[in-house]
């Protein structure tokens, strides 16, 4: 425990503040399971002739996968014995209520006429973030009819929830993301439609649905713009990706800190440099910090962009059982290097290497959504662009904090040391949690 004694050497308020930061992280850890927010997946396709009433294409096959944790949040009676463990018996007993919940939250129209598909349970399936219930239905819509979906599952329960739509209708590939907050388009078949703003208003709004309203993106540019927003949403709701980015940014100062005898080193593009050995000029210090910041963020961007594209296009197949723990471990390693820096180790190379791992985590959304065909390339480009926009927002916020606080005497002991300890706590919690889940 000598290393811990040295780590906690700062005295007085700095020590108390640093411990408070770490304890806060430990308290918040259970509420931040993984980078994946609440997602459901819908696959649509023209049904075979045997399923339709008037030949092939006269109906649409629907396959919905919804997370059991979301169902449990919406239907309080799902966990009958209250032990916070869902069993197959509990799921089977609650299946009529689940089917009814899905039917009420997904309201369909064919050319403006309300249509109620008969959902049926198919199986339980395992995804990277837990178990899902897979339901199927057939929608009696002819090829010439506009198909409108008013989506409202998890509305008022989880603002991060999304429905990822993939598949094909009448030879046109689909790639869309619907939110139950009135933000996403709902017209799934209307040719030439763009990413719209109509969303789920519940049963009352569904009765007034108009088949001419904007809907799911069908052109390449529309698909790209549609997924930019989802990329921003994904990175800003991805606690572990943000934690790793923060671990990279913590030691980078855009203003010369007050020197302390046992201060942490300053990260530059050439590695780590002790504070006492940095140039005396404040302008040169700021330039070194900005250069290190840009290089680190760029390397992280390059790394996760490569693997996001490879996995999204299906050229690399990975299992979330090892990707999720690896992401958590990357946070801990970066935090440890902040506390015990290795001379000569470039933070940019660290960002590049772990960025490759995080890209595999980003790709899980599009891979599990089943987006395919020409839409996949546009969706990948838009999603990646959105991730970068969200990442730059976080970096800009960090720059403001660094410039405002870096000159404070307690900055490195409380913010950098305390923040690194907090991130280490989060990393350990997430690692154990995800390894247990993978097992």
C-alpha positions in Angstrom: 0.0 0.0 0.0 3.0 2.3 -0.2 2.0 3.5 -3.7 -1.4 4.5 -2.2 0.3 6.5 0.5 2.4 8.3 -2.0 -0.6 8.9 -4.2 -2.6 10.5 -1.3 0.3 12.6 -0.1 -1.5 16.0 -0.7 -2.9 17.3 2.6 -5.9 19.2 3.8 -8.6 20.3 1.6 -7.0 18.8 -1.5 -7.0 15.3 0.0 -10.6 15.6 1.1 -11.7 16.9 -2.3 -9.8 14.1 -4.1 -11.4 11.4 -1.9 -14.8 13.0 -2.4 -14.3 12.8 -6.2 -13.4 9.1 -6.0 -16.3 8.3 -3.7 -18.7 10.1 -6.0 -17.5 8.0 -8.9 -18.0 4.8 -6.9 -21.6 5.9 -6.1 -22.4 6.8 -9.7 -20.8 3.6 -11.2 -23.9 1.4 -10.9 -26.0 3.8 -12.9 -23.6 3.8 -15.9 -23.5 0.2 -17.2 -22.1 0.5 -20.6 -21.6 2.7 -23.6 -24.9 1.4 -25.2 -28.0 3.4 -24.3 -31.5 1.9 -24.5 -32.0 0.4 -27.9 -34.6 -1.7 -29.7 -34.2 -3.2 -33.1 -36.7 -3.5 -35.9 -36.1 -5.5 -39.1 -38.6 -5.0 -41.9 -38.9 -6.9 -45.2 -41.5 -7.7 -47.8 -43.2 -10.9 -46.6 -43.1 -14.1 -48.7 -46.3 -15.0 -50.6 -47.2 -17.6 -48.1 -47.6 -15.0 -45.4 -49.5 -12.5 -47.4 -53.1 -12.6 -48.6 -52.5 -11.4 -52.2 -49.1 -12.7 -53.2 -45.5 -11.7 -52.4 -45.1 -8.1 -51.4 -48.7 -7.7 -50.3 -47.6 -7.7 -46.7 -44.6 -6.7 -44.6 -42.7 -8.9 -42.2 -41.7 -7.3 -38.9 -39.2 -8.6 -36.4 -38.7 -6.6 -33.2 -36.0 -7.1 -30.6 -36.6 -5.3 -27.3 -34.4 -5.4 -24.2 -35.8 -7.2 -21.2 -34.3 -4.5 -19.0 -36.5 -2.0 -20.9 -39.6 -4.2 -20.6 -38.9 -4.5 -16.9 -38.7 -0.7 -16.6 -42.0 -0.3 -18.4 -43.9 -3.2 -16.9 -43.3 -3.2 -13.2 -45.0 -6.6 -12.8 -42.4 -8.4 -15.0 -40.1 -9.2 -12.1 -42.8 -11.0 -10.1 -40.7 -12.0 -7.1 -38.8 -8.7 -6.9 -35.4 -10.3 -6.8 -34.1 -8.1 -9.8 -33.4 -11.3 -11.7 -35.7 -12.1 -14.7 -36.3 -15.8 -15.2 -37.7 -17.5 -18.2 -40.8 -18.3 -16.2 -41.4 -14.7 -15.4 -40.9 -13.6 -19.0 -43.3 -16.3 -20.3 -45.9 -15.4 -17.7 -45.7 -11.7 -18.7 -45.6 -12.3 -22.4 -49.3 -11.3 -23.0 -48.5 -8.0 -21.2 -45.4 -7.5 -23.3 -47.3 -8.1 -26.5 -49.9 -5.6 -25.5 -47.3 -3.0 -24.5 -45.6 -3.4 -27.9 -48.9 -3.1 -29.7 -49.8 0.1 -27.9 -46.4 1.7 -28.4 -46.0 0.9 -32.1 -49.0 2.3 -34.1 -49.1 1.5 -37.8 -51.0 2.9 -40.7 -51.3 1.8 -44.4 -52.2 4.9 -46.5 -53.5 6.6 -43.4 -55.7 3.6 -42.3 -54.8 2.3 -38.9 -53.5 -1.3 -39.0 -52.9 -3.5 -35.9 -50.4 -6.3 -36.5 -50.7 -9.4 -34.3 -47.4 -9.6 -32.5 -46.2 -13.1 -31.4 -43.2 -14.1 -29.3 -40.5 -16.0 -31.1 -37.5 -16.4 -28.8 -35.1 -14.8 -26.3 -31.8 -13.6 -27.8 -28.5 -12.5 -26.3 -27.0 -9.2 -27.4 -23.9 -7.3 -26.2 -25.9 -5.5 -23.5 -28.2 -8.2 -22.3 -31.1 -10.4 -23.2 -33.8 -9.4 -25.6 -37.3 -10.6 -26.4 -37.8 -11.2 -30.1 -41.3 -10.7 -31.4 -42.6 -11.0 -35.0 -45.7 -9.8 -36.8 -47.1 -9.4 -40.4 -48.3 -6.0 -41.5 -50.9 -6.2 -44.3 -49.7 -3.3 -46.4 -49.6 -3.5 -50.2 -46.4 -2.3 -52.1 -48.1 0.9 -53.3 -49.2 1.9 -49.9 -47.3 4.3 -47.6 -46.3 2.7 -44.4 -46.3 5.0 -41.3 -45.1 4.1 -37.8 -45.8 6.1 -34.7 -43.2 4.9 -32.2 -43.7 5.4 -28.5 -42.1 2.6 -26.6 -40.2 3.9 -23.5 -41.7 7.3 -24.0 -41.5 9.2 -20.7 -39.4 6.3 -19.2 -36.0 6.6 -20.8 -35.1 9.6 -22.9 -32.1 7.8 -24.4 -34.2 5.1 -26.0 -34.0 4.6 -29.8 -35.5 2.2 -32.3 -33.0 1.2 -35.0 -34.7 0.2 -38.2 -33.0 -1.9 -40.9 -34.1 -4.1 -43.8 -35.7 -3.5 -47.2 -39.0 -2.6 -48.6 -39.8 -3.0 -52.3 -36.1 -3.3 -53.1 -35.2 -0.1 -51.2 -32.9 -0.6 -48.3 -33.8 1.1 -45.0 -31.6 2.6 -42.3 -33.3 4.8 -39.8 -33.4 5.6 -36.1 -36.6 6.5 -34.4 -37.0 8.2 -31.1 -40.2 8.3 -29.0 -39.7 12.0 -28.3 -41.2 13.4 -31.5 -37.8 13.9 -33.2 -37.6 11.1 -35.8 -39.4 10.4 -39.0 -41.9 7.6 -39.3 -42.8 7.2 -43.0 -40.9 4.0 -43.9 -41.7 3.6 -47.6 -42.5 6.9 -49.2 -40.0 7.4 -52.0 -37.7 10.4 -51.8 -38.7 11.2 -48.2 -36.1 12.8 -46.0 -35.2 12.5 -42.3 -38.2 14.2 -40.7 -39.3 15.5 -37.4 -42.6 13.6 -36.9 -42.5 11.2 -34.0 -44.6 9.3 -31.5 -47.2 11.2 -29.7 -48.9 8.1 -28.3 -52.3 6.8 -29.3 -53.9 10.2 -29.7 -51.2 11.4 -32.2 -51.4 8.2 -34.2 -55.0 8.8 -35.1 -54.0 11.9 -36.9 -51.0 10.6 -38.8 -50.6 11.8 -42.3 -49.0 9.6 -44.9 -47.4 12.6 -46.6 -45.4 13.6 -43.5 -41.6 13.3 -43.7 -40.2 9.9 -42.9 -37.2 7.6 -42.8 -34.3 8.7 -45.0 -34.1 7.1 -48.4 -31.3 9.1 -50.2 -27.6 8.8 -49.4 -27.2 12.4 -48.1 -30.5 12.1 -46.1 -29.2 8.9 -44.5 -25.9 10.5 -43.7 -27.5 13.6 -42.0 -30.0 11.3 -40.2 -27.2 9.3 -38.6 -25.1 12.4 -37.7 -27.6 13.2 -34.9 -27.4 9.6 -33.7 -23.6 9.6 -33.6 -23.8 12.7 -31.4 -26.4 11.1 -29.2 -24.3 7.9 -28.9 -21.0 9.5 -27.8 -22.7 11.9 -25.3 -24.7 9.0 -23.7 -21.6 6.7 -23.8 -20.3 7.0 -20.3 -17.3 4.7 -20.9 -16.2 6.5 -24.1 -16.4 9.8 -22.4 -14.5 8.5 -19.4 -11.7 7.3 -21.6 -11.6 10.6 -23.4 -11.4 12.4 -20.1 -8.6 10.1 -18.9 -6.6 11.2 -22.0 -7.4 14.9 -21.5 -6.8 15.2 -17.7 -3.0 15.6 -17.8 -3.1 18.0 -20.7 -3.0 21.6 -19.5 -3.6 24.6 -21.7 -2.3 26.9 -19.0 0.9 26.6 -17.0 -0.1 25.2 -13.5 1.3 26.4 -10.3 4.4 24.3 -9.7 4.3 21.7 -6.8 7.1 19.5 -5.6 5.3 16.2 -6.4 3.1 17.4 -9.2 2.0 15.2 -12.1 3.9 15.7 -15.3 2.7 17.7 -18.2 1.7 15.7 -21.3 3.2 17.0 -24.6 3.3 15.5 -28.1 6.7 13.9 -27.3 5.6 12.2 -24.1 5.6 13.3 -20.5 7.7 16.2 -19.2 8.0 17.1 -15.5 6.5 20.5 -14.6 9.8 21.8 -13.4 11.4 21.2 -16.8 8.8 22.9 -18.9 9.7 26.1 -20.7 9.3 29.3 -18.7 7.3 31.0 -21.3 3.6 30.8 -20.7 2.9 31.1 -24.5 5.2 28.1 -25.2 3.4 26.1 -22.4 0.0 26.8 -24.0 1.3 25.9 -27.5 2.7 22.6 -26.1 -0.7 21.8 -24.4 -2.7 22.7 -27.6 -0.4 20.6 -29.7 -0.7 17.6 -27.4 -4.5 18.0 -27.2 -4.9 18.1 -31.0 -2.5 15.1 -31.5 -4.2 13.0 -28.9 -7.7 13.7 -30.1 -6.7 13.1 -33.7 -5.1 9.8 -32.9 -8.2 8.6 -31.0 -10.4 9.7 -33.9 -8.2 7.8 -36.4 -8.2 4.7 -34.3 -11.9 4.4 -33.7 -12.8 5.5 -37.2 -10.8 2.6 -38.7 -12.4 -0.2 -36.6 -15.9 1.4 -36.8 -15.7 1.2 -40.6 -14.2 -2.3 -40.7 -16.7 -3.8 -38.2 -19.7 -1.8 -39.6 -18.9 -3.1 -43.2 -18.7 -6.7 -41.9 -15.0 -7.1 -42.7 -14.2 -7.6 -39.0 -16.4 -9.6 -36.7 -16.0 -9.2 -33.0 -17.7 -10.2 -29.8 -19.0 -7.7 -27.3 -18.0 -10.2 -24.6 -14.4 -9.1 -24.9 -14.8 -5.6 -26.4 -16.8 -4.2 -23.5 -14.3 -5.3 -20.8 -11.5 -4.1 -23.0 -13.0 -0.7 -23.2 -13.3 -0.6 -19.4 -9.7 -1.7 -19.0 -8.5 1.0 -21.3 -9.9 3.6 -19.0 -8.1 2.1 -16.0 -4.8 1.9 -17.8 -5.0 5.5 -19.0 -5.9 6.6 -15.4 -3.0 4.7 -13.9 -0.6 6.2 -16.4 -1.8 9.7 -15.3 -1.0 8.7 -11.7 2.3 6.8 -12.5 3.5 8.1 -15.8 6.0 6.1 -17.9 8.8 8.3 -19.2 8.8 8.5 -23.0 5.3 6.9 -23.5 3.4 9.0 -26.0 -0.2 9.7 -25.1 -1.0 9.9 -28.8 0.0 6.3 -29.4 -2.0 5.3 -26.4 -5.0 7.1 -27.9 -4.5 5.5 -31.2 -4.2 1.9 -29.8 -7.2 2.1 -27.5 -9.1 4.1 -30.2 -9.1 0.9 -32.3 -10.8 -0.9 -29.4 -13.4 1.8 -28.8 -14.3 1.8 -32.5 -15.4 -1.8 -32.2 -17.7 -0.6 -29.4 -19.1 2.2 -31.6 -19.8 -0.3 -34.4 -22.1 -2.4 -32.2 -25.1 -0.1 -32.8 -25.0 -0.3 -36.6 -24.0 -4.0 -36.6 -26.9 -5.1 -34.3 -29.3 -2.8 -36.2 -28.8 -4.9 -39.3 -28.2 -1.9 -41.6 -27.0 -3.2 -45.0 -26.7 -2.3 -48.6 -25.9 1.1 -49.9 -27.4 2.7 -46.9 -24.7 1.2 -44.7 -21.9 3.3 -46.1 -23.9 6.5 -45.7 -25.0 5.5 -42.2 -21.4 4.7 -41.2 -20.2 8.0 -42.5 -22.9 10.0 -40.8 -22.6 8.1 -37.5 -18.9 8.5 -37.4 -19.2 12.2 -38.2 -21.7 12.6 -35.4 -19.4 10.8 -33.0 -16.7 13.3 -33.9 -19.0 16.3 -33.4 -20.0 15.0 -30.0 -16.3 14.4 -29.2 -15.3 17.9 -30.1 -18.1 19.3 -27.9 -16.6 17.4 -25.0 -13.1 18.6 -25.9 -14.3 22.2 -26.1 -15.8 21.9 -22.6 -12.6 20.4 -21.3 -10.6 23.3 -22.8 -12.8 25.8 -21.0 -12.4 24.0 -17.7 -8.6 23.6 -18.1 -8.0 27.3 -19.0 -10.2 28.4 -16.1 -8.8 26.2 -13.4 -5.3 25.1 -14.4 -3.6 27.9 -12.6 -5.2 27.0 -9.2 -2.8 25.6 -6.7 -5.1 22.6 -6.0 -5.8 21.8 -9.7 -3.4 18.9 -10.2 -4.0 17.4 -6.8 -7.8 17.6 -6.9 -8.8 17.6 -10.6 -6.0 15.6 -12.2 -5.2 13.2 -9.4 -8.7 13.0 -8.0 -10.2 12.6 -11.4 -7.7 9.9 -12.3 -8.5 8.0 -9.1 -12.2 8.3 -9.8 -11.8 7.0 -13.3 -9.8 4.1 -12.0 -12.7 3.2 -9.6 -15.1 3.4 -12.5 -12.8 1.2 -14.6 -12.5 -1.5 -12.0 -16.3 -1.5 -11.5 -17.1 -1.7 -15.2 -14.4 -4.4 -15.8 -15.7 -6.7 -13.1 -19.3 -6.1 -14.1 -18.7 -6.8 -17.8 -16.5 -9.9 -17.2 -19.2 -11.3 -15.0 -21.8 -10.6 -17.7 -19.6 -12.2 -20.4 -19.2 -15.3 -18.3 
